[in-house]
Amino acid sequence: MFDGLQQQSIVDGPLFAGSFATLAGAVLILLLPSPGLTASRSWFYVRVLALAAFGAGLGVLLTWLLSDVFDVFGVSLTWVVRIGDTLAFTAVAIALGNLIGTAIWRKILAIVAAALAAWCLFLAINVDFGQFPRVGDALGTTYLDDAVLPALDPDAPDLADWTAPDDLPGRGSVGRVVIPATASGFAARAAYIYLPPAALVADPPRLPVVIAMPGQPGEPADMFRAAGMDALLDEIAHEHHGVAPIMVVPDQLADPTLNPMCIDSPLGNSATYLTVDVPDWIRSHLNVVPDRTGWTVAGFSQGGTCAIQLGAGYPEIFGSIIDVSGERVPSLGSVEQTVIKGFAGDQSAYQAATPEGLMASHTPYPDTVAVFAAGAGDEKYSANMQAVSTAAVGAGMHVTRELSPGTAHDWNTARFGFRLGFTELLPRWGISG
C-alpha cells in the first residue's frame, strides 16, 4: 500500500487535481452564509471578507519581502509562486474567519481547508520548480537501494569493438555507494551511481562517465528524484543498444546547509575529493574510458558552478563540461563573506578560483567542450550564463549555449540543460547508431 502511495504523482493525476478541487469546494462552503452560522450573517461577511483581503495582502507582502527585498532564496520567485502564495493566504484567512460564530462542523471544515491550502501551495510551488514528481520523492523514500557494481574488467573492449548481447537489460540501475575521502578527508555523504544496461552485462564495454552535482541545499539523490537523470539516460540507452554514459553523483557539500564552493579551504577539501578521490574510485571500480574526452563534469545551480570550476581548473581530467544555471562566481552570500570564510581574506585567491579566473590561468583549451544552459525566465542566472560562456569562448573552449524556454531557476531547466548537454556530447563519447 505504501509503495503505491510513493508512486503517486504530485505534478498531475488524481491526487494533484483532487487536492485543488477539494480545496475549492471547501472554501466555497466556507463562504456560504448558511448552514452552520451561530452569529449575525452581516458580521460574518464583514469578518471573512476583511480577513480575506488581509490574507491576500499578507501573501503579496511576504513574497515581495522574501524575494525582492531580502533575496532569501537567491533567485526571484516566479509569478506562479507569487499568485499561489496569495491565493493560499487568502484561503487560510477565510478559514480563520469561520472559527468564530460557527457550528463545530464548520470549524472542523475550516481547519481542513487551511491544511489543504498549505498542501496545495506546496503542490503549486513543486510544479513550478519541477522538483518532486512523486510522493515518495518528496518524502525521500525513493532511491534508497545500495548499488550493485559489476566486476571490473581490465580487458573490457572499447565501445567501437563491442556488440550488445541478447540478454541486455531493458533499463539501467541506480544505487548508493560510499566513495572514501582517502586523500581529501572530506566529510562526504553517500554518492549515487547510474549504470546503463551496457554496464550490467557479463562482458561490458568501457563507457564514458559523467560526474554530476545538484545544487545547494541538496543531496546526490536529487539528480534522480528531481532531475530524473535515470529516465533520461535510459532513454539514451534505449536508442543506442543499451549504451549511455555512467553517471556518478558525488556529494560536493557534506551537508545541505553548507557550501564548500568546490575548493580546498577550512570549509572542507571539496576540490581534492572531486578531482582525486572520486576519479580514483571510478577508475578502480568501474569500466570507464581512460581518455579525458570520455570524462564530463556537470551540474545544476551551485553544482553548475562547481562543474565549470572543475572543468576549467582540471582540463587534464575533464574533457567536457555541462553548466546549467551556474553562478558567475562561487558565493557564500556577499563577496566580503565569501573571501573571509572561504579564502582566509585573500582577495586574489578568490579571484583565481572564479570560473573566469580559472579560465584565464589555463587558457587555451584546444579540446574542451562546454555546454551552458539557463532558464529564459531566470534573469540573474541567464546573465551569469552569458558572461561565463562568453569567457569560455574567449578561452578557446568549444561552446554551446541555450536558454530553456518557459522555465526559470528550477529543475525543469536542469532537465533541459542536461538533455541539451548529452545530445551535444554523444558523438564525442562515441555513442551513435
NUSE-857094 format. One record per residue (C-alpha): residue in three letters; x, y, z. Coordinates in steps of 0.2 Angstrom, whole numbers, plus 5000, padded with zeros to 4 digits. Layout:
# NUSE-857094
<rest = Ala	u = X	v = Y	w = Z>
...
//
This chain:
# NUSE-857094
<rest = Met	u = 5000	v = 5000	w = 5000>
<rest = Phe	u = 5014	v = 5012	w = 5005>
<rest = Asp	u = 5023	v = 5008	w = 4989>
<rest = Gly	u = 5008	v = 5013	w = 4979>
<rest = Leu	u = 5007	v = 5029	w = 4988>
<rest = Gln	u = 5025	v = 5033	w = 4985>
<rest = Gln	u = 5022	v = 5031	w = 4966>
<rest = Gln	u = 5008	v = 5043	w = 4966>
<rest = Ser	u = 5011	v = 5058	w = 4955>
<rest = Ile	u = 5011	v = 5075	w = 4963>
<rest = Val	u = 5013	v = 5085	w = 4947>
<rest = Asp	u = 4997	v = 5079	w = 4938>
<rest = Gly	u = 4984	v = 5065	w = 4940>
<rest = Pro	u = 4970	v = 5062	w = 4953>
<rest = Leu	u = 4979	v = 5066	w = 4969>
<rest = Phe	u = 4985	v = 5083	w = 4961>
<rest = Ala	u = 4969	v = 5088	w = 4953>
<rest = Gly	u = 4958	v = 5081	w = 4968>
<rest = Ser	u = 4968	v = 5092	w = 4980>
<rest = Phe	u = 4964	v = 5108	w = 4971>
<rest = Ala	u = 4946	v = 5103	w = 4968>
<rest = Thr	u = 4943	v = 5098	w = 4986>
<rest = Leu	u = 4951	v = 5115	w = 4992>
<rest = Ala	u = 4940	v = 5125	w = 4980>
<rest = Gly	u = 4924	v = 5116	w = 4987>
<rest = Ala	u = 4929	v = 5118	w = 5005>
<rest = Val	u = 4932	v = 5137	w = 5003>
<rest = Leu	u = 4916	v = 5139	w = 4993>
<rest = Ile	u = 4906	v = 5131	w = 5008>
<rest = Leu	u = 4915	v = 5142	w = 5020>
<rest = Leu	u = 4910	v = 5157	w = 5010>
<rest = Leu	u = 4891	v = 5152	w = 5011>
<rest = Pro	u = 4881	v = 5161	w = 5024>
<rest = Ser	u = 4872	v = 5145	w = 5029>
<rest = Pro	u = 4871	v = 5132	w = 5036>
<rest = Gly	u = 4882	v = 5132	w = 5052>
<rest = Leu	u = 4882	v = 5151	w = 5057>
<rest = Thr	u = 4878	v = 5154	w = 5075>
<rest = Ala	u = 4881	v = 5173	w = 5074>
<rest = Ser	u = 4875	v = 5188	w = 5063>
<rest = Arg	u = 4876	v = 5184	w = 5044>
<rest = Ser	u = 4881	v = 5203	w = 5041>
<rest = Trp	u = 4895	v = 5202	w = 5054>
<rest = Phe	u = 4901	v = 5185	w = 5047>
<rest = Tyr	u = 4903	v = 5193	w = 5029>
<rest = Val	u = 4912	v = 5208	w = 5036>
<rest = Arg	u = 4924	v = 5197	w = 5046>
<rest = Val	u = 4928	v = 5185	w = 5032>
<rest = Leu	u = 4930	v = 5197	w = 5018>
<rest = Ala	u = 4941	v = 5208	w = 5029>
<rest = Leu	u = 4952	v = 5193	w = 5034>
<rest = Ala	u = 4952	v = 5188	w = 5015>
<rest = Ala	u = 4958	v = 5205	w = 5010>
<rest = Phe	u = 4971	v = 5204	w = 5024>
<rest = Gly	u = 4977	v = 5187	w = 5019>
<rest = Ala	u = 4979	v = 5192	w = 5001>
<rest = Gly	u = 4989	v = 5207	w = 5006>
<rest = Leu	u = 5000	v = 5197	w = 5018>
<rest = Gly	u = 5004	v = 5185	w = 5004>
<rest = Val	u = 5009	v = 5198	w = 4992>
<rest = Leu	u = 5019	v = 5207	w = 5005>
<rest = Leu	u = 5028	v = 5191	w = 5011>
<rest = Thr	u = 5033	v = 5186	w = 4993>
<rest = Trp	u = 5039	v = 5203	w = 4989>
<rest = Leu	u = 5050	v = 5205	w = 5005>
<rest = Leu	u = 5057	v = 5187	w = 5004>
<rest = Ser	u = 5061	v = 5188	w = 4985>
<rest = Asp	u = 5063	v = 5206	w = 4980>
<rest = Val	u = 5069	v = 5214	w = 4996>
<rest = Phe	u = 5079	v = 5202	w = 5006>
<rest = Asp	u = 5083	v = 5189	w = 4992>
<rest = Val	u = 5082	v = 5175	w = 5004>
<rest = Phe	u = 5081	v = 5162	w = 4990>
<rest = Gly	u = 5095	v = 5169	w = 4979>
<rest = Val	u = 5083	v = 5169	w = 4964>
<rest = Ser	u = 5067	v = 5179	w = 4960>
<rest = Leu	u = 5051	v = 5170	w = 4964>
<rest = Thr	u = 5040	v = 5167	w = 4948>
<rest = Trp	u = 5023	v = 5173	w = 4946>
<rest = Val	u = 5016	v = 5156	w = 4948>
<rest = Val	u = 5023	v = 5156	w = 4966>
<rest = Arg	u = 5018	v = 5173	w = 4970>
<rest = Ile	u = 5000	v = 5170	w = 4964>
<rest = Gly	u = 4999	v = 5153	w = 4973>
<rest = Asp	u = 5005	v = 5161	w = 4989>
<rest = Thr	u = 4992	v = 5175	w = 4988>
<rest = Leu	u = 4978	v = 5163	w = 4985>
<rest = Ala	u = 4984	v = 5151	w = 4999>
<rest = Phe	u = 4985	v = 5165	w = 5011>
<rest = Thr	u = 4968	v = 5171	w = 5006>
<rest = Ala	u = 4961	v = 5153	w = 5008>
<rest = Val	u = 4968	v = 5152	w = 5026>
<rest = Ala	u = 4961	v = 5169	w = 5031>
<rest = Ile	u = 4944	v = 5164	w = 5025>
<rest = Ala	u = 4946	v = 5148	w = 5035>
<rest = Leu	u = 4951	v = 5158	w = 5051>
<rest = Gly	u = 4935	v = 5169	w = 5049>
<rest = Asn	u = 4925	v = 5153	w = 5050>
<rest = Leu	u = 4932	v = 5148	w = 5068>
<rest = Ile	u = 4921	v = 5161	w = 5076>
<rest = Gly	u = 4902	v = 5161	w = 5077>
<rest = Thr	u = 4900	v = 5145	w = 5068>
<rest = Ala	u = 4895	v = 5127	w = 5072>
<rest = Ile	u = 4908	v = 5114	w = 5076>
<rest = Trp	u = 4907	v = 5105	w = 5059>
<rest = Arg	u = 4911	v = 5122	w = 5051>
<rest = Lys	u = 4926	v = 5125	w = 5062>
<rest = Ile	u = 4932	v = 5107	w = 5058>
<rest = Leu	u = 4930	v = 5111	w = 5039>
<rest = Ala	u = 4939	v = 5127	w = 5041>
<rest = Ile	u = 4954	v = 5118	w = 5049>
<rest = Val	u = 4954	v = 5105	w = 5035>
<rest = Ala	u = 4953	v = 5119	w = 5022>
<rest = Ala	u = 4968	v = 5128	w = 5030>
<rest = Ala	u = 4978	v = 5112	w = 5029>
<rest = Leu	u = 4973	v = 5109	w = 5011>
<rest = Ala	u = 4978	v = 5127	w = 5007>
<rest = Ala	u = 4996	v = 5124	w = 5013>
<rest = Trp	u = 4996	v = 5107	w = 5004>
<rest = Cys	u = 4990	v = 5115	w = 4988>
<rest = Leu	u = 5003	v = 5129	w = 4989>
<rest = Phe	u = 5016	v = 5116	w = 4991>
<rest = Leu	u = 5010	v = 5107	w = 4975>
<rest = Ala	u = 5010	v = 5123	w = 4965>
<rest = Ile	u = 5027	v = 5128	w = 4970>
<rest = Asn	u = 5033	v = 5110	w = 4967>
<rest = Val	u = 5026	v = 5110	w = 4949>
<rest = Asp	u = 5034	v = 5127	w = 4946>
<rest = Phe	u = 5051	v = 5121	w = 4952>
<rest = Gly	u = 5049	v = 5104	w = 4945>
<rest = Gln	u = 5057	v = 5096	w = 4960>
<rest = Phe	u = 5047	v = 5081	w = 4966>
<rest = Pro	u = 5037	v = 5070	w = 4953>
<rest = Arg	u = 5030	v = 5058	w = 4966>
<rest = Val	u = 5025	v = 5057	w = 4984>
<rest = Gly	u = 5040	v = 5046	w = 4988>
<rest = Asp	u = 5052	v = 5058	w = 4980>
<rest = Ala	u = 5045	v = 5072	w = 4991>
<rest = Leu	u = 5047	v = 5061	w = 5007>
<rest = Gly	u = 5064	v = 5055	w = 5002>
<rest = Thr	u = 5059	v = 5037	w = 5002>
<rest = Thr	u = 5064	v = 5033	w = 4984>
<rest = Tyr	u = 5081	v = 5028	w = 4978>
<rest = Leu	u = 5087	v = 5020	w = 4994>
<rest = Asp	u = 5095	v = 5004	w = 4987>
<rest = Asp	u = 5114	v = 5001	w = 4988>
<rest = Ala	u = 5122	v = 5000	w = 4971>
<rest = Val	u = 5127	v = 4983	w = 4965>
<rest = Leu	u = 5143	v = 4986	w = 4955>
<rest = Pro	u = 5148	v = 4975	w = 4940>
<rest = Ala	u = 5166	v = 4967	w = 4941>
<rest = Leu	u = 5180	v = 4977	w = 4935>
<rest = Asp	u = 5187	v = 4970	w = 4918>
<rest = Pro	u = 5204	v = 4977	w = 4914>
<rest = Asp	u = 5202	v = 4969	w = 4896>
<rest = Ala	u = 5185	v = 4977	w = 4893>
<rest = Pro	u = 5183	v = 4982	w = 4875>
<rest = Asp	u = 5181	v = 5000	w = 4868>
<rest = Leu	u = 5163	v = 5004	w = 4863>
<rest = Ala	u = 5168	v = 5003	w = 4844>
<rest = Asp	u = 5173	v = 4985	w = 4847>
<rest = Trp	u = 5158	v = 4980	w = 4857>
<rest = Thr	u = 5142	v = 4971	w = 4852>
<rest = Ala	u = 5126	v = 4971	w = 4863>
<rest = Pro	u = 5122	v = 4954	w = 4869>
<rest = Asp	u = 5104	v = 4946	w = 4868>
<rest = Asp	u = 5102	v = 4947	w = 4887>
<rest = Leu	u = 5104	v = 4966	w = 4888>
<rest = Pro	u = 5093	v = 4973	w = 4902>
<rest = Gly	u = 5079	v = 4984	w = 4897>
<rest = Arg	u = 5084	v = 4998	w = 4909>
<rest = Gly	u = 5099	v = 5004	w = 4919>
<rest = Ser	u = 5101	v = 5004	w = 4938>
<rest = Val	u = 5103	v = 5017	w = 4951>
<rest = Gly	u = 5110	v = 5014	w = 4969>
<rest = Arg	u = 5120	v = 5022	w = 4983>
<rest = Val	u = 5139	v = 5020	w = 4985>
<rest = Val	u = 5152	v = 5026	w = 4998>
<rest = Ile	u = 5166	v = 5035	w = 4990>
<rest = Pro	u = 5180	v = 5036	w = 5003>
<rest = Ala	u = 5188	v = 5053	w = 5005>
<rest = Thr	u = 5206	v = 5045	w = 5006>
<rest = Ala	u = 5216	v = 5060	w = 5000>
<rest = Ser	u = 5204	v = 5074	w = 5005>
<rest = Gly	u = 5197	v = 5069	w = 5022>
<rest = Phe	u = 5181	v = 5077	w = 5015>
<rest = Ala	u = 5165	v = 5073	w = 5025>
<rest = Ala	u = 5155	v = 5067	w = 5010>
<rest = Arg	u = 5138	v = 5059	w = 5011>
<rest = Ala	u = 5134	v = 5044	w = 5001>
<rest = Ala	u = 5136	v = 5046	w = 4982>
<rest = Tyr	u = 5124	v = 5039	w = 4969>
<rest = Ile	u = 5128	v = 5030	w = 4953>
<rest = Tyr	u = 5118	v = 5026	w = 4937>
<rest = Leu	u = 5124	v = 5011	w = 4927>
<rest = Pro	u = 5117	v = 5009	w = 4910>
<rest = Pro	u = 5111	v = 4992	w = 4903>
<rest = Ala	u = 5128	v = 4990	w = 4894>
<rest = Ala	u = 5137	v = 4991	w = 4910>
<rest = Leu	u = 5126	v = 4977	w = 4918>
<rest = Val	u = 5130	v = 4963	w = 4906>
<rest = Ala	u = 5144	v = 4949	w = 4908>
<rest = Asp	u = 5156	v = 4957	w = 4896>
<rest = Pro	u = 5153	v = 4976	w = 4897>
<rest = Pro	u = 5162	v = 4989	w = 4886>
<rest = Arg	u = 5172	v = 5004	w = 4893>
<rest = Leu	u = 5159	v = 5018	w = 4894>
<rest = Pro	u = 5160	v = 5037	w = 4896>
<rest = Val	u = 5157	v = 5044	w = 4913>
<rest = Val	u = 5148	v = 5060	w = 4919>
<rest = Ile	u = 5152	v = 5066	w = 4936>
<rest = Ala	u = 5136	v = 5076	w = 4941>
<rest = Met	u = 5131	v = 5088	w = 4955>
<rest = Pro	u = 5115	v = 5095	w = 4961>
<rest = Gly	u = 5113	v = 5112	w = 4969>
<rest = Gln	u = 5113	v = 5118	w = 4987>
<rest = Pro	u = 5104	v = 5115	w = 4998>
<rest = Gly	u = 5103	v = 5097	w = 4991>
<rest = Glu	u = 5109	v = 5079	w = 4991>
<rest = Pro	u = 5116	v = 5067	w = 4977>
<rest = Ala	u = 5099	v = 5059	w = 4976>
<rest = Asp	u = 5091	v = 5075	w = 4969>
<rest = Met	u = 5099	v = 5071	w = 4952>
<rest = Phe	u = 5087	v = 5056	w = 4951>
<rest = Arg	u = 5072	v = 5061	w = 4962>
<rest = Ala	u = 5071	v = 5079	w = 4955>
<rest = Ala	u = 5081	v = 5079	w = 4939>
<rest = Gly	u = 5075	v = 5061	w = 4933>
<rest = Met	u = 5093	v = 5058	w = 4926>
<rest = Asp	u = 5089	v = 5039	w = 4926>
<rest = Ala	u = 5074	v = 5041	w = 4914>
<rest = Leu	u = 5084	v = 5052	w = 4903>
<rest = Leu	u = 5099	v = 5040	w = 4902>
<rest = Asp	u = 5088	v = 5025	w = 4900>
<rest = Glu	u = 5080	v = 5034	w = 4885>
<rest = Ile	u = 5098	v = 5037	w = 4878>
<rest = Ala	u = 5102	v = 5019	w = 4881>
<rest = His	u = 5086	v = 5013	w = 4873>
<rest = Glu	u = 5091	v = 5022	w = 4857>
<rest = His	u = 5109	v = 5016	w = 4857>
<rest = His	u = 5108	v = 4997	w = 4860>
<rest = Gly	u = 5110	v = 4999	w = 4879>
<rest = Val	u = 5124	v = 5011	w = 4879>
<rest = Ala	u = 5124	v = 5028	w = 4889>
<rest = Pro	u = 5136	v = 5036	w = 4900>
<rest = Ile	u = 5139	v = 5030	w = 4918>
<rest = Met	u = 5133	v = 5044	w = 4929>
<rest = Val	u = 5142	v = 5046	w = 4946>
<rest = Val	u = 5134	v = 5059	w = 4958>
<rest = Pro	u = 5146	v = 5063	w = 4972>
<rest = Asp	u = 5142	v = 5074	w = 4987>
<rest = Gln	u = 5151	v = 5091	w = 4985>
<rest = Leu	u = 5143	v = 5099	w = 5000>
<rest = Ala	u = 5145	v = 5087	w = 5015>
<rest = Asp	u = 5129	v = 5095	w = 5022>
<rest = Pro	u = 5114	v = 5103	w = 5013>
<rest = Thr	u = 5117	v = 5119	w = 5023>
<rest = Leu	u = 5135	v = 5121	w = 5018>
<rest = Asn	u = 5143	v = 5127	w = 5003>
<rest = Pro	u = 5162	v = 5122	w = 5002>
<rest = Met	u = 5162	v = 5130	w = 4985>
<rest = Cys	u = 5171	v = 5116	w = 4977>
<rest = Ile	u = 5188	v = 5122	w = 4983>
<rest = Asp	u = 5200	v = 5116	w = 4996>
<rest = Ser	u = 5198	v = 5128	w = 5012>
<rest = Pro	u = 5194	v = 5127	w = 5030>
<rest = Leu	u = 5176	v = 5123	w = 5024>
<rest = Gly	u = 5182	v = 5106	w = 5018>
<rest = Asn	u = 5193	v = 5099	w = 5004>
<rest = Ser	u = 5179	v = 5098	w = 4992>
<rest = Ala	u = 5191	v = 5100	w = 4976>
<rest = Thr	u = 5203	v = 5086	w = 4981>
<rest = Tyr	u = 5188	v = 5075	w = 4985>
<rest = Leu	u = 5180	v = 5078	w = 4967>
<rest = Thr	u = 5196	v = 5078	w = 4957>
<rest = Val	u = 5207	v = 5065	w = 4966>
<rest = Asp	u = 5196	v = 5053	w = 4977>
<rest = Val	u = 5181	v = 5052	w = 4966>
<rest = Pro	u = 5191	v = 5049	w = 4950>
<rest = Asp	u = 5202	v = 5037	w = 4958>
<rest = Trp	u = 5187	v = 5027	w = 4965>
<rest = Ile	u = 5179	v = 5027	w = 4947>
<rest = Arg	u = 5194	v = 5020	w = 4939>
<rest = Ser	u = 5196	v = 5007	w = 4952>
<rest = His	u = 5178	v = 5001	w = 4952>
<rest = Leu	u = 5170	v = 5005	w = 4935>
<rest = Asn	u = 5173	v = 5000	w = 4917>
<rest = Val	u = 5176	v = 5018	w = 4910>
<rest = Val	u = 5186	v = 5025	w = 4896>
<rest = Pro	u = 5203	v = 5031	w = 4901>
<rest = Asp	u = 5204	v = 5046	w = 4889>
<rest = Arg	u = 5198	v = 5063	w = 4896>
<rest = Thr	u = 5186	v = 5065	w = 4881>
<rest = Gly	u = 5175	v = 5052	w = 4889>
<rest = Trp	u = 5175	v = 5061	w = 4906>
<rest = Thr	u = 5162	v = 5075	w = 4909>
<rest = Val	u = 5159	v = 5086	w = 4924>
<rest = Ala	u = 5141	v = 5093	w = 4925>
<rest = Gly	u = 5130	v = 5102	w = 4937>
<rest = Phe	u = 5115	v = 5112	w = 4941>
<rest = Ser	u = 5114	v = 5129	w = 4951>
<rest = Gln	u = 5128	v = 5128	w = 4964>
<rest = Gly	u = 5133	v = 5111	w = 4956>
<rest = Gly	u = 5134	v = 5120	w = 4939>
<rest = Thr	u = 5146	v = 5132	w = 4947>
<rest = Cys	u = 5157	v = 5118	w = 4953>
<rest = Ala	u = 5156	v = 5110	w = 4935>
<rest = Ile	u = 5164	v = 5125	w = 4927>
<rest = Gln	u = 5176	v = 5127	w = 4941>
<rest = Leu	u = 5182	v = 5109	w = 4940>
<rest = Gly	u = 5181	v = 5108	w = 4921>
<rest = Ala	u = 5191	v = 5124	w = 4919>
<rest = Gly	u = 5203	v = 5120	w = 4933>
<rest = Tyr	u = 5207	v = 5102	w = 4929>
<rest = Pro	u = 5206	v = 5100	w = 4910>
<rest = Glu	u = 5218	v = 5085	w = 4911>
<rest = Ile	u = 5204	v = 5076	w = 4919>
<rest = Phe	u = 5188	v = 5083	w = 4911>
<rest = Gly	u = 5186	v = 5085	w = 4893>
<rest = Ser	u = 5168	v = 5091	w = 4893>
<rest = Ile	u = 5158	v = 5102	w = 4905>
<rest = Ile	u = 5139	v = 5105	w = 4907>
<rest = Asp	u = 5135	v = 5120	w = 4917>
<rest = Val	u = 5116	v = 5123	w = 4920>
<rest = Ser	u = 5111	v = 5139	w = 4929>
<rest = Gly	u = 5128	v = 5140	w = 4937>
<rest = Glu	u = 5134	v = 5156	w = 4947>
<rest = Arg	u = 5147	v = 5168	w = 4939>
<rest = Val	u = 5157	v = 5166	w = 4955>
<rest = Pro	u = 5157	v = 5154	w = 4970>
<rest = Ser	u = 5147	v = 5163	w = 4984>
<rest = Leu	u = 5143	v = 5162	w = 5002>
<rest = Gly	u = 5132	v = 5177	w = 5001>
<rest = Ser	u = 5142	v = 5193	w = 4999>
<rest = Val	u = 5159	v = 5194	w = 4991>
<rest = Glu	u = 5166	v = 5200	w = 5008>
<rest = Gln	u = 5159	v = 5185	w = 5017>
<rest = Thr	u = 5165	v = 5173	w = 5003>
<rest = Val	u = 5183	v = 5180	w = 5004>
<rest = Ile	u = 5184	v = 5179	w = 5023>
<rest = Lys	u = 5176	v = 5162	w = 5025>
<rest = Gly	u = 5182	v = 5153	w = 5010>
<rest = Phe	u = 5199	v = 5161	w = 5006>
<rest = Ala	u = 5205	v = 5167	w = 5023>
<rest = Gly	u = 5203	v = 5185	w = 5017>
<rest = Asp	u = 5214	v = 5183	w = 5002>
<rest = Gln	u = 5205	v = 5193	w = 4988>
<rest = Ser	u = 5217	v = 5187	w = 4974>
<rest = Ala	u = 5214	v = 5168	w = 4979>
<rest = Tyr	u = 5196	v = 5171	w = 4977>
<rest = Gln	u = 5198	v = 5179	w = 4960>
<rest = Ala	u = 5209	v = 5165	w = 4955>
<rest = Ala	u = 5195	v = 5152	w = 4960>
<rest = Thr	u = 5181	v = 5160	w = 4950>
<rest = Pro	u = 5177	v = 5152	w = 4933>
<rest = Glu	u = 5183	v = 5167	w = 4923>
<rest = Gly	u = 5199	v = 5167	w = 4934>
<rest = Leu	u = 5202	v = 5149	w = 4931>
<rest = Met	u = 5200	v = 5150	w = 4913>
<rest = Ala	u = 5211	v = 5165	w = 4911>
<rest = Ser	u = 5225	v = 5155	w = 4920>
<rest = His	u = 5223	v = 5139	w = 4910>
<rest = Thr	u = 5219	v = 5146	w = 4893>
<rest = Pro	u = 5219	v = 5140	w = 4879>
<rest = Tyr	u = 5208	v = 5125	w = 4879>
<rest = Pro	u = 5210	v = 5116	w = 4862>
<rest = Asp	u = 5200	v = 5101	w = 4866>
<rest = Thr	u = 5187	v = 5106	w = 4879>
<rest = Val	u = 5168	v = 5106	w = 4875>
<rest = Ala	u = 5157	v = 5116	w = 4886>
<rest = Val	u = 5138	v = 5116	w = 4886>
<rest = Phe	u = 5129	v = 5130	w = 4895>
<rest = Ala	u = 5110	v = 5132	w = 4899>
<rest = Ala	u = 5099	v = 5143	w = 4910>
<rest = Gly	u = 5080	v = 5147	w = 4911>
<rest = Ala	u = 5074	v = 5160	w = 4900>
<rest = Gly	u = 5064	v = 5167	w = 4914>
<rest = Asp	u = 5079	v = 5167	w = 4926>
<rest = Glu	u = 5086	v = 5184	w = 4923>
<rest = Lys	u = 5100	v = 5183	w = 4936>
<rest = Tyr	u = 5107	v = 5166	w = 4930>
<rest = Ser	u = 5104	v = 5169	w = 4912>
<rest = Ala	u = 5116	v = 5184	w = 4914>
<rest = Asn	u = 5128	v = 5173	w = 4923>
<rest = Met	u = 5127	v = 5160	w = 4909>
<rest = Gln	u = 5130	v = 5173	w = 4896>
<rest = Ala	u = 5145	v = 5180	w = 4905>
<rest = Val	u = 5154	v = 5164	w = 4909>
<rest = Ser	u = 5150	v = 5156	w = 4892>
<rest = Thr	u = 5157	v = 5171	w = 4883>
<rest = Ala	u = 5173	v = 5169	w = 4894>
<rest = Ala	u = 5174	v = 5151	w = 4889>
<rest = Val	u = 5173	v = 5155	w = 4870>
<rest = Gly	u = 5187	v = 5168	w = 4873>
<rest = Ala	u = 5197	v = 5154	w = 4882>
<rest = Gly	u = 5196	v = 5143	w = 4867>
<rest = Met	u = 5183	v = 5131	w = 4873>
<rest = His	u = 5170	v = 5124	w = 4860>
<rest = Val	u = 5154	v = 5131	w = 4867>
<rest = Thr	u = 5136	v = 5128	w = 4865>
<rest = Arg	u = 5123	v = 5139	w = 4875>
<rest = Glu	u = 5104	v = 5139	w = 4875>
<rest = Leu	u = 5090	v = 5146	w = 4886>
<rest = Ser	u = 5077	v = 5135	w = 4892>
<rest = Pro	u = 5060	v = 5142	w = 4886>
<rest = Gly	u = 5047	v = 5145	w = 4899>
<rest = Thr	u = 5057	v = 5140	w = 4914>
<rest = Ala	u = 5067	v = 5149	w = 4927>
<rest = His	u = 5079	v = 5143	w = 4941>
<rest = Asp	u = 5071	v = 5126	w = 4943>
<rest = Trp	u = 5073	v = 5108	w = 4939>
<rest = Asn	u = 5063	v = 5110	w = 4923>
<rest = Thr	u = 5078	v = 5120	w = 4917>
<rest = Ala	u = 5090	v = 5107	w = 4924>
<rest = Arg	u = 5082	v = 5093	w = 4914>
<rest = Phe	u = 5083	v = 5104	w = 4898>
<rest = Gly	u = 5101	v = 5108	w = 4901>
<rest = Phe	u = 5106	v = 5090	w = 4904>
<rest = Arg	u = 5097	v = 5084	w = 4889>
<rest = Leu	u = 5105	v = 5098	w = 4878>
<rest = Gly	u = 5122	v = 5093	w = 4885>
<rest = Phe	u = 5120	v = 5074	w = 4882>
<rest = Thr	u = 5114	v = 5077	w = 4865>
<rest = Glu	u = 5129	v = 5088	w = 4861>
<rest = Leu	u = 5141	v = 5076	w = 4868>
<rest = Leu	u = 5135	v = 5059	w = 4862>
<rest = Pro	u = 5146	v = 5059	w = 4846>
<rest = Arg	u = 5161	v = 5065	w = 4857>
<rest = Trp	u = 5158	v = 5050	w = 4868>
<rest = Gly	u = 5157	v = 5038	w = 4853>
<rest = Ile	u = 5139	v = 5034	w = 4856>
<rest = Ser	u = 5130	v = 5033	w = 4839>
<rest = Gly	u = 5118	v = 5022	w = 4830>
//
